[in-house]
């Protein structure tokens, strides 16, 4: 009888070990293959700058309130308090030691689109690679080329201050398994215009609008069926508004109203942009009129909630 129990225990341990091995394997960092970043040619620096502003790089990586040339010193160091702990924004300047000046395109691209750090580690999704994953390899190449032209900073940001179990990077692999997806957030109709398609790319990809405007569940993943429906401010103060066509915030705005707001910071009733949206609007104001029109067209095309 004892031998049967021993065999059952051994079998149970083997099953648990096998399950743990499978779980470990499927949650390992998963960068793109090396060839994905090959033969992309000389970066288009002007387009890279457009992506820099569309992606809001300065809003997190430059000093708070920085404007003009100061907004291009991406020294990091800002603290982002969340329910999981405090994330400290890294230096992404051209400094080869403190920043990303020594990185390859593949290292940068895999951080942006796969959440994999320069040393092969999982990056926390406080860095919005869940949205950047939709960016093309060519756009990543242009953005990286532009970032390398910006000034270097020797600043070293402090490490994240996260409580257990959120300080275990291996667990991020499980989060990615659940939530990292480079597919469109919504399905557009077959006859969607080129402007709407361009707007989808900007909003869902580099613009990462959903990272603040979509509510999240307890694990930090987007709530299903609530795309751009608004929710609690991830930094803890107030709420981020619903920006779907049926919202009370901008539902009555025309596409021209949205474009004007993004371009000037003024609402249709002559109020002005406020809160964390101030920096976002300043960034987006650098985009071309056609890109702002594309964003507006997309926002009027998403499903009302």
Buried (B, 14 or more C-beta within 10 A) or exposed (E): EEEEEEEEEEEEEEEEEEEEEEEEEEBEBBBBEEEBBEEBEEBBBEBBBBBBBBBBBBBBBBBEEBEEEEBBBBBBBBEBEBEBBBBBBBBBBBBEEBBBBEBEBBBBBBBBBBBBBBEEEBBBBBBBBBBBBBBEBEBBBBBBBBBBEBBBBEBBBEEBEBEEEBBEBBBBBBBBEEBBEBEEBEEBEEEBBEBBBBBBBBBBBBBBBBBBBBBBEEEBBBEEEBBBBBBBEBBEEEEBBBBBBEBEBBEEBEBEBBBBBBBEBBBBEEEEBEBBBBBBBBBBEEBEEEBBBBBBBBBBBBEEB
